Amino acid sequence: MARRFTIVCDDDQARIIETLARRYGITEEEVLTQLIDLGLDARDEQTV
C-alpha cells in the first residue's frame, strides 16, 4: 500500500531537484523517490 508524505525543501534544494528532473527527463516526484531510496540503501549498508 502506497503512502503519501510531504517534503519541504528550501529554494536551493528545490532548484537542484528541478534540474535533476529536467536533466533526466523524469518528474520531480521521481527524483525525490530515487533520492530517498538511495539514502535508505546507504543507511542499510552502514548498519550491516
DSSP file (Angstrom, degrees, kcal/mol; ACC not computed):
  #  RESIDUE AA STRUCTURE BP1 BP2  ACC     N-H-->O    O-->H-N    N-H-->O    O-->H-N    TCO  KAPPA ALPHA  PHI   PSI    X-CA   Y-CA   Z-CA
    1    1 A M              0   0    0      0, 0.0     2,-0.2     0, 0.0     0, 0.0   0.000 360.0 360.0 360.0 127.8    0.0    0.0    0.0
    2    2 A A        -     0   0    0      2,-0.0     2,-0.3     1,-0.0     0, 0.0  -0.507 360.0-162.0 -78.3 144.8    1.4    3.4   -1.0
    3    3 A R        -     0   0    0     -2,-0.2     2,-0.5     2,-0.0    -1,-0.0  -0.926  11.8-133.0-124.3 153.5    1.6    6.2    1.5
    4    4 A R        -     0   0    0     -2,-0.3     2,-0.3     2,-0.0    -2,-0.0  -0.905  22.0-177.9-112.4 133.2    2.0    9.9    0.7
    5    5 A F        -     0   0    0     -2,-0.5     2,-0.5     2,-0.0    -2,-0.0  -0.868  20.7-131.8-122.6 158.2    4.4   12.2    2.5
    6    6 A T        -     0   0    0     -2,-0.3     2,-0.5     2,-0.0    -2,-0.0  -0.943  17.8-164.3-112.4 133.2    5.1   15.9    2.2
    7    7 A I        -     0   0    0     -2,-0.5     2,-0.6     2,-0.0    25,-0.0  -0.965   5.5-155.3-118.3 131.6    8.6   17.2    1.9
    8    8 A V        -     0   0    0     -2,-0.5     2,-0.3     6,-0.0    -2,-0.0  -0.933  17.4-176.0-107.8 123.4    9.5   20.8    2.4
    9    9 A C        -     0   0    0     -2,-0.6     2,-0.1     1,-0.0    -2,-0.0  -0.861  23.8-120.9-117.4 149.8   12.7   22.0    0.6
   10   10 A D     >  -     0   0    0     -2,-0.3     4,-2.5     1,-0.1     5,-0.2  -0.322  42.3 -94.2 -78.1 174.7   14.5   25.3    0.6
   11   11 A D  H  > S+     0   0    0      1,-0.2     4,-2.2     2,-0.2     5,-0.2   0.878 124.4  51.0 -60.7 -40.6   15.0   27.2   -2.6
   12   12 A D  H  > S+     0   0    0      2,-0.2     4,-1.9     1,-0.2    -1,-0.2   0.928 112.0  46.4 -64.5 -44.6   18.4   25.8   -3.3
   13   13 A Q  H  > S+     0   0    0      1,-0.2     4,-2.4     2,-0.2    -2,-0.2   0.910 111.2  52.8 -62.8 -42.2   17.2   22.2   -2.8
   14   14 A A  H  X S+     0   0    0     -4,-2.5     4,-2.6     1,-0.2    -1,-0.2   0.897 108.2  50.5 -61.9 -41.0   14.2   22.8   -5.0
   15   15 A R  H  X S+     0   0    0     -4,-2.2     4,-2.5     2,-0.2    -1,-0.2   0.901 110.3  49.7 -63.5 -40.8   16.4   24.1   -7.8
   16   16 A I  H  X S+     0   0    0     -4,-1.9     4,-2.5     2,-0.2    -2,-0.2   0.921 111.7  48.3 -64.3 -43.3   18.6   21.1   -7.6
   17   17 A I  H  X S+     0   0    0     -4,-2.4     4,-2.3     2,-0.2    -2,-0.2   0.921 112.6  48.2 -62.9 -44.9   15.6   18.7   -7.7
   18   18 A E  H  X S+     0   0    0     -4,-2.6     4,-2.4     2,-0.2    -2,-0.2   0.906 111.4  50.9 -61.7 -42.0   14.1   20.6  -10.7
   19   19 A T  H  X S+     0   0    0     -4,-2.5     4,-2.8     1,-0.2    -2,-0.2   0.925 110.6  48.1 -62.8 -45.6   17.5   20.5  -12.5
   20   20 A L  H  X S+     0   0    0     -4,-2.5     4,-2.2     2,-0.2     6,-0.2   0.907 110.7  51.9 -61.5 -41.6   17.8   16.7  -12.0
   21   21 A A  H  X>S+     0   0    0     -4,-2.3     5,-2.0     1,-0.2     4,-0.8   0.930 113.5  43.6 -61.7 -45.7   14.3   16.2  -13.2
   22   22 A R  H ><5S+     0   0    0     -4,-2.4     3,-0.6     1,-0.2    -2,-0.2   0.928 112.2  53.3 -64.3 -45.1   14.9   18.1  -16.4
   23   23 A R  H 3<5S+     0   0    0     -4,-2.8    -2,-0.2     1,-0.2    -1,-0.2   0.881 119.8  32.3 -59.1 -40.7   18.3   16.5  -17.0
   24   24 A Y  H 3<5S-     0   0    0     -4,-2.2    -1,-0.2    -5,-0.2    -2,-0.2   0.395 106.5-120.0-102.0   2.9   17.0   13.0  -16.8
   25   25 A G  T <<5S+     0   0    0     -4,-0.8     2,-0.3    -3,-0.6    -3,-0.2   0.867  72.5 119.3  64.1  38.0   13.5   13.7  -18.2
   26   26 A I      < -     0   0    0     -5,-2.0    -1,-0.2    -6,-0.2    -2,-0.1  -0.784  67.4 -90.2-126.2 171.4   11.7   12.5  -15.1
   27   27 A T     >  -     0   0    0     -2,-0.3     4,-1.9     1,-0.1     5,-0.1  -0.375  30.8-117.2 -78.9 160.7    9.3   14.1  -12.7
   28   28 A E  H  > S+     0   0    0      1,-0.2     4,-2.4     2,-0.2     5,-0.2   0.861 117.6  58.4 -62.7 -35.5   10.4   15.9   -9.5
   29   29 A E  H  > S+     0   0    0      1,-0.2     4,-2.4     2,-0.2    -1,-0.2   0.906 105.5  48.6 -60.6 -41.8    8.5   13.2   -7.6
   30   30 A E  H  > S+     0   0    0      2,-0.2     4,-2.6     1,-0.2    -1,-0.2   0.883 108.6  53.7 -67.4 -37.6   10.6   10.5   -9.2
   31   31 A V  H  X S+     0   0    0     -4,-1.9     4,-2.5     2,-0.2    -2,-0.2   0.948 111.3  45.8 -58.5 -48.3   13.8   12.5   -8.3
   32   32 A L  H  X S+     0   0    0     -4,-2.4     4,-2.5     1,-0.2    -2,-0.2   0.898 111.4  52.1 -63.2 -41.1   12.7   12.6   -4.7
   33   33 A T  H  X S+     0   0    0     -4,-2.4     4,-2.5     1,-0.2    -1,-0.2   0.925 111.7  46.6 -60.4 -45.0   11.7    8.9   -4.7
   34   34 A Q  H  X S+     0   0    0     -4,-2.6     4,-2.6     2,-0.2    -2,-0.2   0.897 111.7  50.8 -66.4 -40.0   15.2    8.0   -6.1
   35   35 A L  H  X S+     0   0    0     -4,-2.5     4,-2.2     2,-0.2    -1,-0.2   0.904 111.8  47.5 -64.1 -40.9   17.0   10.2   -3.6
   36   36 A I  H  X S+     0   0    0     -4,-2.5     4,-2.7     2,-0.2     5,-0.2   0.930 111.6  50.5 -64.8 -45.1   15.1    8.7   -0.7
   37   37 A D  H  X S+     0   0    0     -4,-2.5     4,-2.6     1,-0.2    -2,-0.2   0.926 111.2  48.7 -58.1 -45.8   15.8    5.2   -2.0
   38   38 A L  H  X S+     0   0    0     -4,-2.6     4,-2.4     1,-0.2    -1,-0.2   0.907 111.9  49.3 -61.4 -42.0   19.5    5.9   -2.3
   39   39 A G  H  X S+     0   0    0     -4,-2.2     4,-2.0     2,-0.2    -1,-0.2   0.903 112.2  47.2 -64.3 -41.8   19.5    7.4    1.3
   40   40 A L  H  X S+     0   0    0     -4,-2.7     4,-2.4     2,-0.2    -2,-0.2   0.889 111.9  50.8 -68.0 -38.8   17.8    4.4    2.7
   41   41 A D  H  X S+     0   0    0     -4,-2.6     4,-2.2    -5,-0.2    -2,-0.2   0.919 110.5  49.2 -62.9 -43.4   20.1    2.0    0.9
   42   42 A A  H  X S+     0   0    0     -4,-2.4     4,-1.5     1,-0.2    -2,-0.2   0.895 110.8  50.6 -63.3 -39.9   23.1    3.8    2.2
   43   43 A R  H  X S+     0   0    0     -4,-2.0     4,-1.3     1,-0.2    -1,-0.2   0.915 109.4  50.4 -63.2 -43.7   21.7    3.7    5.7
   44   44 A D  H  X S+     0   0    0     -4,-2.4     4,-0.5     1,-0.2     3,-0.3   0.887 108.2  53.0 -63.0 -38.6   21.1    0.0    5.4
   45   45 A E  H >< S+     0   0    0     -4,-2.2     3,-0.6     1,-0.2    -1,-0.2   0.835 107.1  52.5 -65.9 -32.6   24.7   -0.6    4.2
   46   46 A Q  H 3< S+     0   0    0     -4,-1.5    -1,-0.2     1,-0.2    -2,-0.2   0.777 106.2  53.1 -73.9 -26.4   26.0    1.3    7.2
   47   47 A T  H 3<        0   0    0     -4,-1.3    -1,-0.2    -3,-0.3    -2,-0.2   0.528 360.0 360.0 -88.0  -5.3   24.1   -0.8    9.7
   48   48 A V    <<        0   0    0     -3,-0.6    -1,-0.2    -4,-0.5    -2,-0.1   0.472 360.0 360.0 -84.5 360.0   25.4   -4.1    8.3
